[in-house]
Amino acid sequence: MSGPFLRPQWSLDAPVHALTTLRHHPDLPGHSEGRWRGLNLGDHVGDDPGRVGRNRADLRQLAGLPSEPVWLRQVHGTRVVRLPSAEAIPEADAAWTDQPGVVCAILTADCLPVFLADVRGEAVGLAHAGWRGLADGVLEALVAAMPVAPERLKAWLGPAIGPRAFQVGEEVRARFLLQDEGNEIAFLPDKQGRWRADLNTLARLRLSALGVAETGGGERCTYSDAERFYSHRREAPCGRMASLVWRE
C-alpha cells in the first residue's frame, strides 16, 4: 500500500478515477481526535463537525476532486440514486452517474464498498454493501439502474470486515442460503456455534450471477488493521472512510 488512498486495479478504456481513503496516512493524517482519531469523513458519528469539515477539505485538495462529493444518507437499504440529484442529501445506499466531474461517494467502517465502472468510462457507480444490503439486493439494484450492459462493467471491492472477524447468527446464513444454496461457501462455522461470514465472497457471487465482467479487490480487512481503517465492530462509535468514484 502506497500513498494516502487505496485505488482499484482495473483496466478501463477511458479515464475513471476511484479511491478509498485511509484512517491515517502521513500525507493525509486528518484532524479528528479521540475515538475518531485520523481522517474521519463521517458527519453523523459524533465527531466535531468542524474537524470533519477540515478533513473533507483536505481530501478534496489532495485527491484533486473536480467537485464536492455527493454524500448520501445511508440506511442499509437498496435505493439507488442517479447523480446529480435534486435532493441535497439523498437517502440511498448506492449512486451512479454518467456525467463528467460528478463525484459519487459512500462512507464505510466495516461494510463493503463496491465500485462499478463501464469499461468505456461512460458510467460509474458505488454501493454501500453490508450484509443487509447484499441480502436485499443493493448490487442488483445498482447494476439494473446503470445504463450499461453488465458484461461491460468491472467491479472492485474496497476494504471491509473480513471473514475471520465477521461473526453472524444462523438467521443471517439461512437468509442467504434461502436465496441461493451456492452462498454456503461464504459461511464457516466457529467455536461459538455461530458463523463467520465473507462479505467479499457474497458480493463476488452476486456480481458474477449478474454478468459483471470482472471483479477485483477484497483483500483488506477493516477490523484487523486499526491504524489504517475504522471498524464499527471493533470500536463503535468510530469514524468513517470514504470511497469515491468519478469520470472525466
C-alpha positions as CSV (number, residue, x, y, z in Angstrom):
1,M,0.0,0.0,0.0
2,S,1.5,3.3,-1.0
3,G,0.1,6.9,-0.8
4,P,-2.9,8.0,1.2
5,F,-5.5,6.2,-0.8
6,L,-6.4,2.7,-2.0
7,R,-7.2,2.6,-5.7
8,P,-8.9,0.0,-7.9
9,Q,-6.5,-2.1,-10.0
10,W,-8.7,-2.3,-13.1
11,S,-8.1,-1.7,-16.8
12,L,-10.6,0.6,-18.5
13,D,-10.6,2.2,-21.9
14,A,-11.4,5.7,-20.6
15,P,-10.3,7.8,-17.6
16,V,-12.1,7.0,-14.4
17,H,-10.9,8.0,-11.0
18,A,-11.6,6.0,-7.9
19,L,-10.3,5.7,-4.4
20,T,-10.9,4.7,-0.8
21,T,-9.4,6.8,2.0
22,L,-7.4,5.5,4.9
23,R,-7.9,6.3,8.6
24,H,-4.4,7.7,8.8
25,H,-1.5,8.4,6.4
26,P,1.4,10.8,6.8
27,D,0.3,12.7,3.7
28,L,-3.3,13.0,4.9
29,P,-3.3,12.5,8.7
30,G,-6.7,14.1,9.4
31,H,-7.8,16.4,12.2
32,S,-10.1,14.3,14.2
33,E,-9.2,13.2,17.8
34,G,-10.3,10.7,20.4
35,R,-12.3,7.8,19.1
36,W,-12.4,9.4,15.7
37,R,-8.6,10.0,15.5
38,G,-7.5,10.4,11.9
39,L,-9.3,11.3,8.7
40,N,-12.9,10.8,9.8
41,L,-15.2,11.8,6.9
42,G,-18.5,10.9,8.6
43,D,-20.5,13.8,9.9
44,H,-23.1,11.6,11.7
45,V,-20.9,9.6,14.1
46,G,-20.5,12.2,17.0
47,D,-17.3,13.8,15.8
48,D,-16.8,17.6,15.9
49,P,-18.4,19.0,12.7
50,G,-15.5,21.5,12.3
51,R,-12.9,18.7,12.3
52,V,-15.0,16.7,9.8
53,G,-15.2,19.7,7.5
54,R,-11.5,20.2,7.6
55,N,-10.9,16.5,6.8
56,R,-13.2,16.8,3.8
57,A,-11.5,19.9,2.6
58,D,-8.1,18.2,2.9
59,L,-9.5,15.2,0.9
60,R,-10.8,17.5,-1.8
61,Q,-7.5,19.2,-2.2
62,L,-5.2,16.2,-2.1
63,A,-7.4,14.0,-4.3
64,G,-7.9,16.8,-6.8
65,L,-11.6,16.3,-6.8
66,P,-13.5,18.1,-9.6
67,S,-16.5,18.8,-7.3
68,E,-17.8,18.3,-3.8
69,P,-18.6,14.6,-3.3
70,V,-22.4,13.8,-3.2
71,W,-22.7,12.4,0.3
72,L,-25.6,10.1,0.9
73,R,-27.7,9.4,3.9
74,Q,-27.1,5.7,4.1
75,V,-29.7,3.4,5.7
76,H,-28.6,-0.1,4.8
77,G,-31.2,-0.2,2.1
78,T,-31.3,-0.7,-1.7
79,R,-32.3,2.6,-3.1
80,V,-30.1,3.8,-5.9
81,V,-29.9,7.5,-7.0
82,R,-28.6,8.9,-10.3
83,L,-26.3,11.9,-9.8
84,P,-26.6,14.8,-9.9
85,S,-29.7,14.6,-7.8
86,A,-32.3,17.3,-6.9
87,E,-32.0,16.1,-3.3
88,A,-29.4,17.9,-1.2
89,I,-28.5,14.7,0.7
90,P,-30.2,11.7,-0.9
91,E,-31.3,8.9,1.3
92,A,-29.8,5.9,-0.6
93,D,-27.1,3.2,-0.4
94,A,-25.9,3.4,-4.0
95,A,-25.3,6.0,-6.6
96,W,-24.3,6.2,-10.2
97,T,-23.6,8.9,-12.8
98,D,-22.8,9.3,-16.4
99,Q,-21.9,13.0,-16.0
100,P,-18.2,14.0,-16.0
101,G,-16.9,15.6,-12.8
102,V,-19.7,14.3,-10.6
103,V,-18.3,12.5,-7.6
104,C,-20.2,9.5,-6.2
105,A,-19.4,8.8,-2.5
106,I,-20.2,6.4,0.2
107,L,-19.0,6.1,3.8
108,T,-18.0,2.8,5.5
109,A,-16.4,1.3,8.6
110,D,-16.8,-2.5,8.1
111,C,-19.5,-2.6,5.3
112,L,-18.2,-3.3,1.8
113,P,-17.8,-0.5,-0.7
114,V,-18.4,-1.9,-4.2
115,F,-17.2,0.2,-7.2
116,L,-18.5,-0.3,-10.7
117,A,-17.2,1.3,-13.9
118,D,-18.1,0.8,-17.5
119,V,-15.0,-0.3,-19.4
120,R,-15.7,2.6,-21.8
121,G,-15.9,5.1,-19.0
122,E,-19.4,6.1,-19.8
123,A,-20.9,5.5,-16.4
124,V,-19.6,4.8,-12.8
125,G,-21.3,3.7,-9.6
126,L,-20.8,2.9,-5.9
127,A,-22.7,0.7,-3.5
128,H,-22.7,0.5,0.3
129,A,-23.0,-3.3,0.8
130,G,-23.3,-4.6,4.3
131,W,-24.9,-8.0,4.8
132,R,-28.4,-6.5,4.8
133,G,-27.8,-4.6,1.6
134,L,-26.3,-7.7,-0.1
135,A,-29.2,-9.8,1.1
136,D,-31.8,-7.3,0.0
137,G,-30.3,-6.7,-3.4
138,V,-28.4,-3.4,-3.4
139,L,-25.9,-4.7,-6.0
140,E,-28.7,-5.9,-8.3
141,A,-30.4,-2.6,-8.0
142,L,-27.3,-0.6,-8.9
143,V,-26.4,-2.8,-11.9
144,A,-30.0,-2.6,-13.1
145,A,-30.0,1.2,-12.7
146,M,-26.8,1.8,-14.7
147,P,-27.4,2.3,-18.5
148,V,-24.7,-0.2,-19.3
149,A,-24.8,-3.9,-20.1
150,P,-23.4,-5.9,-17.1
151,E,-20.8,-7.5,-19.3
152,R,-19.3,-4.0,-19.9
153,L,-18.9,-3.4,-16.1
154,K,-15.9,-4.0,-14.0
155,A,-16.2,-4.1,-10.2
156,W,-13.7,-3.5,-7.4
157,L,-14.3,-4.4,-3.7
158,G,-12.9,-2.0,-1.2
159,P,-11.8,-2.6,2.4
160,A,-14.4,-4.3,4.7
161,I,-14.6,-6.6,7.7
162,G,-13.0,-9.9,6.8
163,P,-14.4,-13.4,7.4
164,R,-12.2,-14.1,10.3
165,A,-13.8,-11.2,12.2
166,F,-17.3,-11.1,11.0
167,Q,-19.5,-13.3,13.2
168,V,-23.2,-13.7,12.4
169,G,-26.1,-15.8,13.5
170,E,-27.8,-18.7,11.9
171,E,-30.6,-16.4,10.7
172,V,-28.2,-14.4,8.5
173,R,-26.8,-17.6,6.9
174,A,-30.3,-19.0,6.4
175,R,-31.4,-15.9,4.7
176,F,-28.6,-16.1,2.1
177,L,-29.0,-19.9,1.6
178,L,-32.7,-19.4,1.0
179,Q,-31.8,-17.1,-1.9
180,D,-29.1,-19.4,-3.3
181,E,-27.6,-22.5,-1.8
182,G,-24.4,-21.6,-3.5
183,N,-23.9,-18.9,-0.9
184,E,-23.0,-21.6,1.6
185,I,-19.3,-21.2,0.6
186,A,-19.3,-17.8,2.2
187,F,-20.0,-19.1,5.7
188,L,-17.8,-21.1,8.0
189,P,-18.8,-22.4,11.5
190,D,-17.0,-21.1,14.5
191,K,-16.4,-22.5,18.0
192,Q,-19.2,-20.3,19.5
193,G,-21.8,-22.1,17.4
194,R,-22.2,-19.1,15.1
195,W,-20.9,-18.4,11.6
196,R,-18.1,-16.4,10.1
197,A,-19.4,-14.6,7.0
198,D,-17.4,-13.5,4.0
199,L,-18.9,-10.3,2.5
200,N,-16.4,-10.3,-0.4
201,T,-17.4,-13.8,-1.5
202,L,-21.1,-12.9,-1.2
203,A,-20.6,-9.9,-3.4
204,R,-18.5,-11.8,-5.9
205,L,-21.2,-14.4,-6.3
206,R,-23.8,-11.8,-6.9
207,L,-21.8,-9.8,-9.3
208,S,-20.9,-13.0,-11.2
209,A,-24.6,-14.0,-11.4
210,L,-25.4,-10.6,-12.7
211,G,-22.9,-11.0,-15.6
212,V,-20.4,-8.3,-14.4
213,A,-17.3,-8.9,-16.5
214,E,-14.6,-8.8,-13.8
215,T,-14.3,-8.2,-10.0
216,G,-11.1,-7.4,-8.2
217,G,-10.1,-6.2,-4.7
218,G,-11.5,-7.5,-1.5
219,E,-8.1,-8.2,0.3
220,R,-8.3,-5.6,3.1
221,C,-9.9,-6.3,6.4
222,T,-11.0,-3.2,8.3
223,Y,-11.3,-5.0,11.7
224,S,-7.8,-6.3,11.8
225,D,-5.9,-3.1,10.9
226,A,-6.7,-0.3,13.4
227,E,-4.0,2.0,12.1
228,R,-5.3,2.2,8.5
229,F,-9.1,1.6,8.9
230,Y,-12.0,2.4,11.1
231,S,-14.1,-0.5,12.2
232,H,-17.6,-0.1,13.8
233,R,-17.5,-3.7,15.2
234,R,-14.1,-3.1,16.8
235,E,-14.6,0.3,18.3
236,A,-18.0,1.8,18.0
237,P,-18.5,4.7,17.9
238,C,-15.8,5.4,15.3
239,G,-15.1,7.4,12.2
240,R,-15.7,6.5,8.5
241,M,-13.6,6.1,5.4
242,A,-14.9,7.4,2.1
243,S,-15.0,5.7,-1.2
244,L,-15.2,8.0,-4.2
245,V,-15.6,7.4,-8.0
246,W,-16.0,9.9,-10.9
247,R,-15.4,10.1,-14.6
248,E,-13.5,12.8,-16.5
